[in-house]
């Protein structure tokens, strides 16, 4: 799951969210809202299950990369931010009766001592088929167990 650790203003509101922000949330838990891509929405809605571990990825920053791990604590449900005209992720075409966008709740598990950078990830042939490497723009992507474990191993060596 991708997040933006540096400030970016949308509709007058800062939408930055880092692994540190997740850790500081009440119970270290937050909804993962604002996903406005159909493929990513389908993954949130249909594939992410309670207890699944996710890699927390910092994007749109000087050194993009995996910063830690979170877990899914609530499966896909309608993203209420799409219904709020004052919210940066408002979508006038979505409605409560037939919601277009979904979110999950994530809980902080751990922060890596150092970010495993995208450059480093790309340097390992073991990850050459990873969705992040092949389709970097998608904010929510599947990660195979072997890829997940490989990245945990990289983080452990830092």
VOGU-3710 file (C-alpha; in Angstrom, 3 decimals, decimal comma):
1> xxxxxxxxxx> 0,000/0,000/0,000  1,379/3,372/-0,983  1,299/6,530/1,097  2,778/9,985/0,711  5,043/10,963/3,617  5,603/14,524/2,387  3,027/17,298/2,319  0,758/17,585/-0,692  -2,222/19,919/-0,622  -5,473/18,773/-2,241
11> xxxxxxxxxx> -8,535/21,036/-2,021  -6,778/23,039/0,680  -5,980/20,018/2,875  -2,689/18,250/3,445  -3,024/14,590/2,426  0,389/13,411/3,645  0,404/10,136/5,532  3,502/8,233/6,589  4,138/5,104/8,583  4,904/7,418/11,518
21> xxxxxxxxxx> 1,444/8,962/11,139  -0,110/5,481/11,212  1,854/4,623/14,355  0,576/7,792/16,076  -3,087/7,101/15,288  -5,382/5,886/18,062  -4,644/2,159/18,471  -2,113/2,665/15,628  -5,014/2,044/13,236  -6,421/4,062/10,349
31> xxxxxxxxxx> -8,779/3,689/7,412  -6,922/3,472/4,088  -9,112/5,966/2,248  -8,860/7,948/-0,945  -8,064/5,132/-3,377  -9,520/6,276/-6,698  -8,336/3,638/-9,134  -10,682/0,782/-10,080  -8,039/-1,955/-10,064  -6,730/-0,864/-6,649
41> xxxxxxxxxx> -10,323/-0,531/-5,375  -11,055/-4,107/-6,441  -8,034/-5,357/-4,515  -9,162/-3,462/-1,402  -12,761/-4,587/-1,719  -12,334/-8,183/-2,850  -8,904/-9,506/-1,895  -7,650/-7,939/1,333  -8,683/-9,980/4,350  -8,417/-9,417/8,092
51> xxxxxxxxxx> -4,983/-10,504/9,274  -3,268/-9,974/5,901  0,083/-8,236/6,224  0,876/-5,352/3,876  4,063/-3,545/2,984  3,790/0,159/3,764  5,362/2,038/0,843  6,316/5,711/0,835  5,805/7,287/-2,597  6,046/10,786/-4,063
61> xxxxxxxxxx> 9,071/11,580/-1,911  12,837/11,937/-2,308  13,526/8,254/-1,567  10,477/6,121/-2,337  10,487/2,679/-0,801  9,084/0,243/1,717  9,102/1,746/5,195  7,450/-0,988/7,235  4,584/-3,401/7,708  0,906/-2,999/8,596
71> xxxxxxxxxx> -1,945/-5,470/8,835  -5,536/-5,429/7,686  -7,888/-5,168/10,660  -11,120/-4,418/8,776  -12,001/-5,731/5,339  -13,292/-3,579/2,488  -16,170/-1,216/3,188  -17,486/1,949/1,453  -15,069/4,876/1,517  -17,123/7,625/3,150
81> xxxxxxxxxx> -14,679/10,328/2,018  -16,120/9,955/-1,492  -19,467/11,311/-0,207  -18,091/14,447/1,521  -17,911/17,457/-0,809  -15,376/19,123/1,511  -12,999/16,171/1,509  -10,022/16,063/-0,897  -11,135/12,618/-2,145  -14,767/13,574/-2,817
91> xxxxxxxxxx> -16,300/11,946/-5,881  -19,640/13,418/-6,970  -20,380/10,258/-8,986  -20,263/8,015/-5,905  -23,228/7,666/-3,573  -24,085/5,832/-0,372  -26,738/3,644/-2,006  -24,289/2,326/-4,590  -20,764/3,189/-3,431  -18,061/3,288/-6,051
101> xxxxxxxxxx> -15,034/3,423/-3,730  -13,940/1,203/-0,865  -11,319/1,236/1,876  -9,850/-1,078/4,494  -8,545/-0,357/7,981  -4,849/-0,940/8,594  -2,899/-1,264/11,837  0,772/-0,482/12,346  2,929/-3,579/12,846  6,489/-2,314/12,537
111> xxxxxxxxxx> 8,689/0,347/11,014  11,918/-0,667/9,323  15,153/0,829/10,672  15,791/2,153/7,147  13,616/2,418/4,066  14,153/-0,327/1,513  14,320/1,993/-1,472  12,713/1,405/-4,833  16,200/1,570/-6,353  17,317/-1,264/-4,091
121> xxxxxxxxxx> 14,190/-3,299/-4,805  14,816/-2,959/-8,540  18,401/-4,181/-8,111  17,296/-7,649/-6,994  16,373/-10,151/-9,706  14,196/-11,985/-7,190  11,762/-9,048/-7,396  11,816/-8,503/-11,172  8,226/-9,744/-11,562  6,863/-7,856/-8,556
131> xxxxxxxxxx> 3,846/-5,654/-9,350  5,607/-2,671/-7,758  8,475/-3,001/-10,235  6,284/-3,681/-13,278  3,355/-1,341/-12,482  4,664/1,238/-10,066  1,800/3,713/-10,350  -0,858/1,473/-8,802  -1,393/2,447/-5,151  -2,538/-0,967/-3,922
141> xxxxxxxxxx> -0,874/-4,046/-5,365  -0,683/-7,743/-4,648  2,596/-9,001/-3,190  3,520/-12,672/-3,343  4,638/-14,313/-0,097  8,167/-14,903/-1,422  8,456/-11,214/-2,395  7,148/-10,118/1,006  9,633/-12,337/2,840  12,506/-11,251/0,596
151> xxxxxxxx> 11,798/-7,597/1,387  11,624/-8,373/5,113  15,058/-9,957/4,723  16,396/-6,842/3,003  15,027/-4,684/5,823  16,686/-6,919/8,422  20,126/-6,325/6,911  19,902/-2,542/7,179
//
